[in-house]
């Protein structure tokens, strides 16, 4: 069975742990750049968490302390436009979190070589920036004025796009938040 890094002793939320993973990736990138004498033409930081990707795009001073310090360090190492989103199914880093036997050929192959899409042309990669619609929905959901909430109530089917969610639990959480705001 494959093993993964153990979470910190202090209990953290999944988005916080994913942000810590993004920070580790940023630090790894920095050490690789310092050790090698050549410059990379392009760098891609690909995450399967829309929350983490959105946090990296925001100003760190406007975020809670734990998140803000991590985002500030990430932004000091990377550029905002280097961050991309991919669905969980295309993320080889998440293989360790799913039940799998190490002898399964596709699991071992994807773990060693990365996902198949990396060997294709960039235009064929299943990654996106996905922040425009997400940011506008977040602004609407966090705005407390009744006019915005009533506008949201009429657009619930537009806000909840099932294709955007990688797990059933995520869509349930988002739906519950939207219903709480609308009511």
Secondary structure by P-SEA (a helix, b strand, c coil): cccccccccccccaaaaaaaaaaaaaaaaaaaaaaccccccccccccccaaaaaaaacccccccaaaaaaaaaaaaccccccbbbbccccccccccccccccccaaaaaaaacccccccccccccccccccaaaaaaaaaaacccaaaaaaaaacccccccccccccaaaaaaaaaaaaaaac
